[in-house]
Amino acid sequence: MMEVPQTDDVRRARAAHAMWNNPALAIAQELSPGERLVWSGQPRSGVRLRASDAFVIPFSIFWCGFTIVWEVMALTATARGGGLTAIVFPLFGVPFVLVGLYLVFGRFIVDARIRERTVYGITNERIIIVNGLFGRRTKSLNLRTLSDVSLTERSDGSGTITFGPTYPFGQWFASGSWPGAGPYAPPAFDMIDRAKEIYDLIRPTQRSTT
């Protein structure tokens, strides 16, 4: 069978796929000369619930239900009458329905996709977070100047390690799946396995840099 030659786009796609499935490879591309990788990993994959969903899920269902009822009433009014109002009301409700559907379903898909394309690393000099949902983006934190490190752990050993000060309701936006949530989302190792073990690794590494 004749082998089909690979195009540059196919090669790049395969290289990107390999990178996001190999955290050490992805972090290695960010290392400076003499910098040593201590640990690398990724968030848990798939659809996951967060503590904030205890409030957000009921709110999103209420929002989505209300907006759909509004849209149905607006469309019913359009069918009965005419004029500019009958056109504007249904169009006015569409963005709110879309937001409601995103809150109920879409944000879980986006959150899972973000975690799928995120890798974490600890080196002898810094914390590194790389994600690639909308192009490769790298965030690094110097271990010497890093002060606040907090751990939120679940009963199964998974958890989130947050770096730096947190903002009110900041954990609600930790996934980055909320539009415009970037400024409120603190840097974190989100939903990692063996969270306490990784947390305990950071402190000795941090001390060794001083």
Backbone torsions as a table, in degrees:
resi	resn	phi	psi	omega
1	MET	NA	132.9	-178.2
2	MET	-73.6	131.7	180.0
3	GLU	-80.6	130.5	-179.8
4	VAL	-81.0	124.2	-179.5
5	PRO	-63.6	141.9	-178.8
6	GLN	-84.7	137.6	175.1
7	THR	-82.6	167.6	178.6
8	ASP	-62.4	-36.6	180.0
9	ASP	-65.1	-40.2	179.1
10	VAL	-65.8	-42.7	179.3
11	ARG	-61.8	-43.6	179.6
12	ARG	-64.6	-40.4	179.9
13	ALA	-63.7	-41.8	179.4
14	ARG	-68.7	-37.3	178.2
15	ALA	-65.4	-40.6	178.4
16	ALA	-65.3	-41.9	178.9
17	HIS	-61.4	-43.3	179.5
18	ALA	-64.0	-37.8	-178.7
19	MET	-64.5	-46.3	-176.6
20	TRP	-72.6	-13.7	175.0
21	ASN	-100.0	4.2	178.5
22	ASN	-137.9	87.4	-175.7
23	PRO	-56.4	-38.9	-179.3
24	ALA	-61.5	-38.2	178.7
25	LEU	-66.1	-43.6	-179.5
26	ALA	-64.5	-42.7	-179.0
27	ILE	-71.5	-33.8	-179.1
28	ALA	-57.8	-30.0	180.0
29	GLN	-69.9	-15.8	-177.6
30	GLU	-99.0	-7.4	-172.7
31	LEU	-75.1	142.2	174.7
32	SER	-88.3	163.0	176.8
33	PRO	-57.0	128.9	-179.1
34	GLY	87.3	-9.5	179.6
35	GLU	-82.0	137.6	-173.6
36	ARG	-119.4	132.1	179.1
37	LEU	-79.0	126.4	-179.9
38	VAL	-98.2	-39.9	-179.1
39	TRP	-155.2	147.7	172.9
40	SER	-142.3	151.2	-179.7
41	GLY	-171.0	-175.0	-178.6
42	GLN	-138.6	160.7	172.4
43	PRO	-67.3	163.8	171.7
44	ARG	-64.8	146.8	-176.2
45	SER	-94.7	170.9	176.3
46	GLY	83.5	-179.9	179.0
47	VAL	-75.5	127.2	-178.2
48	ARG	-132.0	146.3	175.6
49	LEU	-95.2	149.3	177.3
50	ARG	-116.8	165.2	-179.5
51	ALA	-59.6	-36.4	-178.8
52	SER	-65.1	-19.2	-178.7
53	ASP	-67.5	-17.5	176.2
54	ALA	-60.5	-29.5	174.9
55	PHE	-98.4	-41.9	-171.2
56	VAL	-66.7	-39.5	-177.6
57	ILE	-62.7	-50.6	176.8
58	PRO	-60.6	-39.5	179.1
59	PHE	-63.6	-43.9	-177.5
60	SER	-66.8	-36.5	177.5
61	ILE	-66.0	-42.4	177.7
62	PHE	-62.2	-47.0	-179.9
63	TRP	-59.0	-49.1	-177.5
64	CYS	-63.6	-43.6	179.4
65	GLY	-62.8	-43.0	-179.5
66	PHE	-63.2	-45.0	-177.5
67	THR	-68.2	-35.4	178.0
68	ILE	-67.3	-41.4	176.3
69	VAL	-61.1	-43.1	177.6
70	TRP	-57.9	-45.8	-176.6
71	GLU	-66.6	-39.8	178.2
72	VAL	-63.3	-41.9	178.6
73	MET	-64.9	-39.5	179.5
74	ALA	-65.8	-41.7	178.5
75	LEU	-67.1	-35.8	177.4
76	THR	-64.2	-42.1	178.2
77	ALA	-64.2	-36.4	178.5
78	THR	-63.5	-40.7	-179.0
79	ALA	-66.3	-29.1	-177.6
80	ARG	-84.5	-30.6	-175.7
81	GLY	-135.0	-158.0	-179.0
82	GLY	-150.2	-156.4	179.8
83	GLY	89.0	177.0	-176.8
84	LEU	-64.7	-39.0	-178.7
85	THR	-61.0	-40.4	-179.1
86	ALA	-65.4	-23.6	178.0
87	ILE	-86.8	-41.7	-174.3
88	VAL	-69.8	-42.9	-175.2
89	PHE	-58.1	-49.1	178.5
90	PRO	-62.7	-39.8	179.2
91	LEU	-66.4	-36.1	179.4
92	PHE	-62.6	-33.9	-176.6
93	GLY	-82.2	-18.3	-175.6
94	VAL	-58.4	-49.7	180.0
95	PRO	-58.3	-36.6	-179.1
96	PHE	-69.7	-35.4	175.5
97	VAL	-65.4	-43.0	179.8
98	LEU	-63.1	-41.1	176.4
99	VAL	-62.2	-42.7	179.2
100	GLY	-61.8	-43.3	178.8
101	LEU	-64.8	-36.8	177.5
102	TYR	-65.2	-42.3	-179.8
103	LEU	-63.7	-37.4	-176.5
104	VAL	-79.6	-41.5	-174.1
105	PHE	-120.5	-50.8	-167.7
106	GLY	-60.7	-39.5	-175.3
107	ARG	-64.5	-29.7	177.5
108	PHE	-68.4	-37.9	178.6
109	ILE	-67.8	-44.0	179.5
110	VAL	-64.5	-42.8	178.8
111	ASP	-59.2	-45.6	179.0
112	ALA	-63.3	-38.8	179.5
113	ARG	-67.0	-40.2	177.8
114	ILE	-61.7	-46.5	-179.3
115	ARG	-65.6	-33.4	178.9
116	GLU	-63.3	-30.9	-177.7
117	ARG	-112.8	43.0	177.2
118	THR	-133.5	137.1	175.8
119	VAL	-133.1	152.9	-178.5
120	TYR	-123.7	151.9	176.7
121	GLY	-148.4	147.8	170.9
122	ILE	-121.4	125.6	175.8
123	THR	-114.6	-179.0	177.0
124	ASN	-74.4	0.1	-179.5
125	GLU	-124.4	-29.6	-170.2
126	ARG	-158.9	169.4	170.1
127	ILE	-96.1	134.1	-179.0
128	ILE	-125.9	131.2	175.3
129	ILE	-125.4	122.8	-179.6
130	VAL	-122.8	129.0	172.7
131	ASN	-134.1	161.5	-172.7
132	GLY	-144.6	33.7	179.5
133	LEU	-67.2	-43.8	178.6
134	PHE	-124.3	57.3	-175.4
135	GLY	94.4	152.7	-176.5
136	ARG	-68.6	126.1	179.8
137	ARG	-130.3	130.2	-176.8
138	THR	-119.4	132.8	175.5
139	LYS	-122.0	127.7	178.9
140	SER	-128.3	144.4	-178.7
141	LEU	-126.9	124.8	-179.6
142	ASN	-70.9	125.8	-177.7
143	LEU	-65.1	-28.9	-178.7
144	ARG	-68.4	-34.7	-177.0
145	THR	-100.6	-2.8	-179.2
146	LEU	-76.7	124.1	-176.5
147	SER	-105.1	-64.2	-174.4
148	ASP	-85.7	124.1	173.5
149	VAL	-133.6	118.4	-177.1
150	SER	-124.0	151.1	-177.4
151	LEU	-122.3	131.6	169.6
152	THR	-117.5	114.4	-171.9
153	GLU	-115.3	142.3	175.6
154	ARG	-97.7	169.3	-177.2
155	SER	-65.0	-24.3	-179.4
156	ASP	-88.0	4.7	177.8
157	GLY	94.3	-12.9	176.3
158	SER	-78.9	165.8	179.9
159	GLY	175.1	-172.8	-178.6
160	THR	-128.6	132.0	175.4
161	ILE	-106.6	121.7	-176.7
162	THR	-108.3	137.3	-177.2
163	PHE	-111.9	131.6	178.9
164	GLY	85.9	176.9	-179.8
165	PRO	-67.2	148.9	178.6
166	THR	-105.2	154.9	179.2
167	TYR	-103.6	156.7	176.1
168	PRO	-55.2	130.4	-178.5
169	PHE	64.2	14.3	-179.3
170	GLY	-61.0	-35.8	-179.5
171	GLN	-66.7	-21.8	176.9
172	TRP	-64.7	-28.1	-175.8
173	PHE	-107.6	14.9	-172.9
174	ALA	-61.0	-32.4	-175.8
175	SER	-71.8	-23.4	-175.7
176	GLY	80.8	3.0	-178.9
177	SER	-81.0	-9.3	176.8
178	TRP	-86.6	126.3	179.0
179	PRO	-57.2	130.8	179.3
180	GLY	76.5	11.4	-175.7
181	ALA	-84.9	-8.9	-174.9
182	GLY	-49.7	-50.1	-177.9
183	PRO	-63.4	-20.3	-176.6
184	TYR	-100.0	-5.7	-177.7
185	ALA	-94.1	112.3	179.8
186	PRO	-70.9	150.6	175.3
187	PRO	-58.0	137.6	-175.5
188	ALA	-159.3	152.9	163.3
189	PHE	-89.1	100.1	-169.2
190	ASP	-90.4	128.7	173.0
191	MET	52.1	53.7	178.6
192	ILE	-98.1	154.4	173.6
193	ASP	-77.5	155.2	178.4
194	ARG	51.3	48.7	-173.5
195	ALA	-61.0	-42.1	-179.1
196	LYS	-65.4	-37.4	178.5
197	GLU	-63.0	-41.9	179.1
198	ILE	-71.0	-37.8	177.1
199	TYR	-60.8	-43.5	179.2
200	ASP	-69.0	-21.2	178.2
201	LEU	-77.6	-30.0	-175.8
202	ILE	-65.8	-45.5	-175.2
203	ARG	-60.8	-49.9	176.1
204	PRO	-61.4	-38.1	178.0
205	THR	-64.8	-38.7	178.9
206	GLN	-65.1	-42.7	179.2
207	ARG	-64.8	-33.3	-177.8
208	SER	-71.7	-14.9	179.1
209	THR	-85.0	-15.4	-176.9
210	THR	-90.2	NA	NA
